[in-house]
Amino acid sequence: MNELDSQPDPCGFLAACDVIDSDHDAVVTRARGLVGGTVEETAKKCFEFVRDSIQHSGDARRGPVTCRASDVLKHGIGYCYAKSHLLCALLRANQIPAGLCYQRLSVDGDGAPFCLHGLNAVHLPGHGWYRIDARGNKRGVHAMFHPPREQLAFRPMITGESELPGIWSTPHPKVKRCLLSHDDWNELARDLPDVDSNERITRG
């Protein structure tokens, strides 16, 4: 089941912004091509498109570093945060409320250093807010769309890992700043955004 700690008004999660540019012509065109017979089918098609057709920068080991949803679509690549920006934009372009969620995870899986991981929440009829993770599947990572059951790429498991509270309507400022300040994918891999484990987070 969904583990979100809040259920914000979905009406606040439809607007475009500078990063979630759901009004960009290319994003709108792609979104229209992913429309299904129901809201849930459309959301699943958008999710699977981003998960399977947009490469993860770390897996592909190439750039460019992307941030804005339309740039992720144009270049076909992005880190988890950037892929979540595109998925959010595609959903909003199809008038489906969508937001951003974050986890704090160990980079190597065994403690420090830690970094943020970006994923999404989508508001579905009959289910409410439901988290999905379009990071991209690989060995050991198998994220799926099976509402109401969550099947995310990762789960916080060890001390220092956590779920950041709430759903964000716009990207976390540390994520945005990090993506926009690096041109090289490998350089960004060594400077992934993080928050202090005790830092109180305010939703965007």
Helices and strands as residue ranges (DSSP letters): G 10-13, H 25-32, H 39-53, E 55-56, H 57-60, H 69-75, E 77-78, H 80-93, E 98-106, E 114-124, E 128-132, E 144-146, E 149-151, E 162-163, H 173-180, H 185-189
